[in-house]
Amino acid sequence: MNLQGIRIQQPIIEEKTIYKGTWQDWNVVALKEVHLSKHLESDFALLVKTHHLNVVRFFGKYETDAKTYLVMEFIHYGDILRYFD
């Protein structure tokens, strides 16, 4: 999947490692800053193929010169953490 044209915007949680962004100027996405490992790299292909109603969609990874981000579906209207209380 071509993840060119991503624009990283404001942090969406206090730790400032998850950001809101746009992809292709119209898709709103969530970006999670990560440190890559072999384990994480091997999971990317499986995550991209996972499509399920109850799972946030994973689009792929986006890399800048300094950082790597997981690019995921942005869920409007709520906080997923409230469902885990």
C-alpha positions in Angstrom: 0.0 0.0 0.0 1.4 3.4 -0.9 1.6 5.5 2.2 3.1 8.6 0.6 1.5 12.0 1.3 1.0 11.4 5.1 0.8 14.6 7.2 1.4 14.2 10.9 -0.7 16.6 13.0 -1.3 17.0 16.7 -0.8 14.3 19.4 -4.1 12.7 20.4 -2.9 11.3 23.7 -0.8 12.7 26.5 2.2 10.5 25.9 2.6 12.2 22.5 3.5 9.0 20.7 0.1 8.7 19.0 -0.8 11.3 16.5 -3.7 12.3 14.3 -2.8 12.8 10.6 -4.1 12.9 7.1 -3.2 10.5 4.2 -3.7 11.5 0.6 -5.2 14.8 1.9 -8.6 13.3 2.9 -8.2 10.1 4.9 -7.9 10.8 8.7 -5.5 8.3 10.2 -3.9 7.5 13.6 -0.1 7.2 13.7 1.7 5.4 16.5 5.4 6.1 16.8 7.3 2.8 17.2 10.8 1.4 17.4 11.2 -1.4 14.9 12.2 -4.9 15.7 12.4 -8.1 13.7 9.2 -9.3 15.5 7.3 -6.2 14.5 8.5 -6.3 10.9 7.3 -9.9 10.6 3.8 -9.0 11.8 3.2 -6.2 9.3 2.1 -8.4 6.4 -0.4 -10.2 8.6 -1.8 -7.0 10.1 -2.3 -5.4 6.6 -4.4 -8.4 5.6 -6.6 -8.4 8.7 -10.1 -7.0 8.1 -12.6 -7.5 10.8 -15.5 -5.4 12.1 -14.1 -5.2 15.6 -10.4 -4.5 14.7 -9.0 -1.2 13.8 -7.6 -1.4 10.3 -3.8 -1.3 9.9 -2.6 0.3 6.7 1.1 -0.1 7.0 4.2 1.7 8.3 5.3 5.1 7.4 9.0 6.1 7.8 10.6 9.5 8.0 14.3 10.2 8.3 14.1 10.0 12.1 11.0 8.0 13.1 8.8 5.1 12.1 5.0 5.1 12.6 2.2 2.5 12.4 -0.6 3.9 10.2 -4.0 2.9 11.4 -7.7 3.7 11.0 -8.7 6.7 13.0 -11.9 6.1 15.0 -14.1 9.1 15.3 -16.5 9.8 18.1 -15.0 8.2 21.1 -12.2 6.6 23.1 -11.7 2.9 22.7 -10.3 2.7 26.3 -13.7 3.3 27.8 -14.7 -0.1 26.6 -12.0 -1.8 28.7 -13.0 -0.4 32.1 
